[in-house]
Each structure stands twice: as structure tokens, then as C-alpha cells.
Amino acid sequence: MDDGDGATRFGLQTVQTLGWETLAERWRRYEELGFDSLWVPDHFVAPSRPEAPFLEAWTLLSALATWTARARIGVLVSSNTFRHPALLAKQAVTVDHVSGGRLEVGLGAGWYAPEHAMFGLPFPQPAELVERYREAVAVVDALLRQETTTLDGRYYPLRDATSRPAPVQRPRPPLVLGAHGPKMLAVVAAHADAWNSYGTPEEIRDRGARLDDACAAAGRDRAAVRRSLLFVPMLMPAERPWDSVDAFRDFVGRYREAGVEEFILQPPADDGIVERVAADVLPDLRRGRSP
């Protein structure tokens, strides 16, 4: 869970094209460097390199959990179009046990249409994607909190569904929900411990304000939902935080002003800059200073 001290959090998302041995070594090293969290994306193929080898996210996460001891871990974010939410909840409980209670459960509606076509997976129209997501989040939330669940969903009905054992973390592992639009943000406001998004500072600020309104409508304190940013070069080509330590400080400063409390970044191929940032920049940025 969030440590509650108000410090800015920093994590890394590694991509499965690196291969098992490289990923395991890097996760151990990134944890030693002091990053707060480590993540993998959820795809069948890499959107930026569809021809590259790509390992499945949740089975990989379970293995990587055994190579770390402190960092929070998760899939950022699981695509709801890939798995029934009851299966996702069972996977989450398993990884929470394997990791000793360090899991954060990322979930999104699904977005990369080409891989669905490749593998014969249905990719509904936006309205159905959102409605399936709303139901799926409710299913995962309930199954992680309670031993027996009944839900009258259109897409995911449950009848006396049992969930044993309970997760290590109680009342459940944190839910990290990916969302951009108003209907999705309403789901975040109702269930999430953290909201994850990407975009320009202006887009993040605007979505954050809409999330504040959605939290008020749901009767939740806005501070109950951590604001998390995912930096992926393919999705944010104008941003270059790894060019230098000064570029990293500037990036964090601009997005922190837009309301971001947690930064999760894909590291560059040459990750020497990652070590310099971890040693020379992160301690001050965590305390809110910009040296």
C-alpha cells in the first residue's frame, strides 16, 4: 500500500522483449537502486515491435517476484479483454502470496486492437469495452475482499463464487486502474487506490480535475486515489526524461505540478542514466525538492 508519507514514488516498467535472464537481473538491480515499484506491460506482442519475442505478463510477474524482496510489483495494466476477471483475481491472490504481499493489481479496458485481430480475440466497441471494464473492476474488487461473491453482471455474473485463500494484503491488494475518459474515471473514483494515465501535463491536469469531480460524486476523498503517470516513449514521443539528470528533474517537476504523485517509466536501452538518476536525483525528488 501507499506509505502515506506524501513522498513522490518512482517505478520502472520493463518490457518482455528483453528475455527472462535479462529481466530477472535488471529487476534485482533496479530494486537495489531503490526504485519503489517494478512493472511489466500486458500484451501478446510488443506494440512498438510486433515481430519481437514477448513473454506473458502474469506468469512472468510471478517468477520475477522471487527475484525481488522489497519493491512493489504489478502488471501495468492488465487488459480486461485477455482474461475473465475471476481468473485475474485468482492470479492476483497467487502473486500476492508469492511476493509476500507486494502486489498492486493493475487493470485497464484494453486498447491495442491489432493484437486482438492477430489472435482472434474479440475487441468490442468503446461503449461495451467500458461497460465490461466497469463490471470487471467490481468483480476483481469483490473477489479480493471477500470469501464468497454474487454479482448480477451482464458480462460477468457470479453465483456464490468462493475465493480462498484470501490475499496476504488486507482488505485486498491495491487496485491501480488505467483510465482517461469520464466514464472510465467514474470507475476509478468508485474502486481505485491509484489512477494511472499518460499524456501531456495539460491532459493529466484536466483528467485529474475530472477525477476529483468523480470522487466527490462517489463520496470519496480525492486524496484516497494516488495519481500515477506511465511514461512510454511510443505514447509520449515529445517527452525525453532520460536524456540527462536535468531532463529527468524537469520532467518530474512539470508533471508534479499537474498533480502526479507517482512516476512509472520505461527505462532506456542504455540504462546507465537510470543509475545516475537513482543515485543523484531520486532522493531529493522524493522529498519534493528540485536541486
C-alpha positions in Angstrom: 0.0 0.0 0.0 1.0 3.7 -0.2 3.2 4.5 2.7 1.2 7.6 3.4 4.1 10.0 4.0 3.4 12.1 0.9 6.7 11.3 -0.8 6.8 11.0 -4.5 7.1 7.4 -5.7 9.2 6.2 -8.6 8.9 2.9 -10.5 10.1 1.2 -13.7 8.2 -0.8 -16.3 10.4 -3.3 -18.1 9.3 -4.7 -21.5 9.3 -8.5 -22.0 11.3 -8.3 -25.3 14.4 -8.3 -23.1 14.1 -12.0 -22.3 13.9 -13.8 -19.0 17.6 -13.7 -17.9 18.0 -10.0 -18.6 14.7 -9.1 -17.0 15.5 -11.0 -13.8 18.9 -9.4 -13.5 17.5 -6.0 -14.1 14.7 -6.3 -11.7 17.1 -7.3 -8.9 19.4 -4.4 -9.8 16.6 -1.8 -10.1 15.4 -2.8 -6.7 18.9 -2.4 -5.3 19.0 1.1 -6.8 16.0 2.0 -4.7 13.1 2.1 -7.1 9.8 1.8 -5.3 8.0 -0.4 -7.8 8.6 -2.6 -10.8 6.1 -3.5 -13.5 5.6 -5.3 -16.8 3.1 -4.4 -19.5 0.3 -6.8 -20.7 0.4 -7.7 -24.3 0.7 -10.7 -26.6 3.1 -8.8 -28.9 5.0 -5.5 -28.3 3.1 -2.7 -30.0 6.3 -1.0 -31.0 8.0 -4.2 -32.2 5.3 -6.8 -33.1 8.0 -9.1 -34.6 10.0 -9.4 -31.3 9.7 -12.2 -28.8 7.3 -11.3 -25.9 6.7 -13.2 -22.6 3.2 -13.4 -21.0 2.8 -10.9 -18.2 1.3 -12.6 -15.2 3.3 -15.8 -15.3 6.4 -13.7 -15.8 5.4 -11.5 -12.8 5.1 -14.5 -10.5 8.7 -15.6 -11.4 10.1 -12.1 -11.1 8.5 -11.7 -7.7 11.0 -14.3 -6.4 13.9 -12.2 -7.6 12.9 -9.2 -5.5 12.2 -8.6 -1.8 11.1 -5.0 -1.3 9.7 -3.3 -4.4 6.0 -3.2 -5.1 5.3 -5.2 -8.2 2.5 -5.4 -10.8 1.2 -5.6 -14.4 0.6 -2.1 -15.7 -2.1 -2.6 -16.8 -3.8 -6.0 -17.3 -6.0 -5.9 -20.4 -9.6 -6.8 -19.5 -10.0 -8.3 -23.0 -7.4 -11.0 -22.3 -8.8 -12.7 -19.2 -12.1 -13.3 -17.3 -11.9 -11.0 -14.2 -12.4 -14.0 -11.9 -9.2 -15.6 -13.4 -7.4 -12.3 -12.9 -8.4 -12.1 -9.3 -7.1 -15.7 -8.7 -3.8 -14.8 -10.4 -3.6 -11.7 -8.2 -4.1 -13.7 -5.0 -1.4 -16.2 -6.1 1.1 -13.5 -6.9 0.3 -11.6 -3.7 1.3 -14.8 -1.8 4.4 -15.5 -3.9 5.6 -11.9 -3.4 4.9 -11.7 0.3 2.2 -9.1 -0.1 3.9 -6.7 -2.5 1.4 -6.9 -5.4 -0.5 -3.9 -6.9 -3.3 -5.0 -9.3 -3.3 -3.0 -12.5 -6.3 -3.2 -14.8 -7.4 -1.4 -17.9 -10.1 -1.9 -20.5 -7.7 -2.9 -23.4 -6.6 -0.8 -26.3 -4.3 -2.3 -28.8 -6.7 -3.6 -31.5 -4.1 -5.3 -33.8 -3.1 -8.0 -31.3 -6.7 -8.9 -30.8 -7.1 -9.4 -34.6 -3.9 -11.5 -34.7 -5.1 -13.9 -32.0 -8.8 -14.0 -32.7 -9.7 -12.1 -29.6 -12.9 -10.1 -29.6 -12.4 -6.3 -29.4 -15.7 -4.7 -28.6 -16.8 -1.2 -29.5 -15.9 1.5 -27.0 -19.2 1.5 -25.1 -19.0 -2.2 -24.5 -15.4 -2.0 -23.6 -16.2 0.5 -20.9 -19.2 -1.5 -19.5 -17.1 -4.7 -19.4 -14.4 -2.8 -17.6 -16.8 -1.4 -15.1 -18.1 -4.9 -14.3 -14.7 -6.5 -14.3 -13.3 -4.0 -11.8 -16.3 -4.7 -9.5 -15.7 -8.4 -9.8 -12.0 -8.2 -9.0 -12.6 -5.8 -6.1 -15.2 -8.1 -4.6 -13.3 -11.4 -5.1 -10.1 -9.9 -3.5 -12.1 -8.6 -0.5 -14.5 -11.4 0.5 -14.7 -15.1 0.6 -18.0 -15.5 -1.3 -19.3 -13.2 -4.0 -22.5 -13.0 -6.0 -22.9 -10.3 -8.6 -25.6 -9.8 -11.2 -23.5 -8.6 -14.1 -24.4 -8.6 -17.8 -21.0 -9.8 -18.9 -19.5 -11.4 -15.7 -22.3 -12.8 -13.5 -21.0 -14.6 -10.3 -23.0 -17.0 -8.2 -21.6 -17.8 -4.8 -18.1 -17.6 -6.2 -15.6 -18.6 -3.5 -12.2 -17.0 -3.2 -9.8 -18.9 -1.0 -7.2 -18.3 0.2 -7.5 -14.6 0.9 -4.7 -12.4 -0.3 -1.9 -11.5 2.0 -2.7 -7.8 1.9 -6.0 -6.9 3.6 -8.6 -5.8 2.9 -7.1 -6.5 -0.6 -4.1 -5.6 -2.7 -4.3 -2.0 -4.1 -6.1 -1.5 -7.4 -4.3 0.5 -10.0 -6.8 1.4 -12.7 -5.8 2.8 -16.1 -8.4 5.4 -17.4 -8.7 8.5 -19.5 -12.3 9.3 -20.3 -15.2 10.5 -18.0 -16.9 7.1 -17.8 -13.7 5.3 -17.0 -12.7 7.9 -14.4 -16.0 7.2 -12.7 -14.9 3.6 -12.3 -11.6 4.8 -10.9 -13.4 7.0 -8.4 -15.5 4.2 -7.2 -12.8 1.5 -6.7 -9.2 2.6 -7.3 -6.4 3.1 -4.8 -4.4 4.6 -7.7 -5.2 6.1 -11.1 -2.7 5.6 -13.9 -2.6 7.6 -17.1 -0.3 9.1 -19.7 -0.3 12.3 -21.8 0.8 15.9 -21.7 0.8 17.8 -18.4 -2.2 19.7 -19.6 -4.1 16.4 -20.3 -3.1 14.9 -16.9 -4.2 18.1 -15.1 -7.6 18.1 -16.9 -8.2 14.4 -16.3 -7.2 14.9 -12.6 -9.8 17.6 -12.2 -12.4 15.4 -13.7 -11.3 12.6 -11.4 -11.7 15.0 -8.4 -15.3 15.6 -9.5 -15.9 11.9 -9.9 -14.5 11.2 -6.4 -16.8 13.9 -5.0 -19.8 12.3 -6.7 -18.8 8.9 -5.4 -18.4 10.2 -1.8 -14.6 9.6 -1.7 -11.8 11.9 -0.7 -9.7 12.7 -3.7 -6.6 12.0 -1.6 -7.7 8.4 -1.4 -6.7 7.9 -5.1 -3.0 8.2 -5.8 -2.2 9.9 -9.2 0.2 7.8 -11.2 1.9 8.6 -14.6 3.2 5.9 -17.0 5.9 7.2 -19.4 6.2 5.1 -22.6 8.2 6.7 -25.4 5.8 5.4 -28.1 2.9 7.1 -26.3 4.7 10.3 -25.2 7.2 11.0 -28.0 7.6 14.7 -27.1 9.0 13.8 -23.7 12.6 12.7 -23.2 13.2 12.3 -19.4 16.2 10.0 -19.8 18.3 12.4 -21.9 20.1 13.7 -18.7 19.6 14.1 -15.0 18.4 17.7 -15.7 15.9 16.5 -18.2 14.6 14.0 -15.6 14.2 16.7 -13.0 12.4 18.9 -15.5 10.0 16.1 -16.5 9.1 15.3 -12.9 8.7 18.9 -12.0 6.3 19.7 -14.8 4.1 16.6 -14.2 4.2 17.0 -10.4 2.7 20.5 -10.9 0.0 18.8 -12.9 -0.8 16.6 -9.9 1.3 13.4 -10.4 2.4 11.7 -7.2 3.9 8.5 -8.7 6.1 8.2 -11.8 6.5 4.9 -13.6 8.8 5.0 -16.6 10.1 2.5 -19.2 13.9 2.7 -18.9 16.1 3.3 -22.0 18.0 0.6 -23.7 21.3 2.0 -22.4 20.3 2.3 -18.7 23.4 3.9 -17.3 21.4 7.1 -16.9 19.0 5.1 -14.7 21.8 4.5 -12.2 22.7 8.2 -12.2 19.1 9.3 -11.7 18.6 6.8 -8.9 21.8 8.0 -7.1 21.8 11.7 -7.7 18.2 12.8 -8.3 15.6 10.5 -6.7 16.4 11.1 -3.1 15.7 14.9 -3.4 12.7 14.4 -5.7 11.1 12.1 -3.2 11.3 14.8 -0.6 9.8 17.3 -3.0 13.0 19.3 -3.7 14.3 20.1 -7.2 18.1 20.6 -6.8 
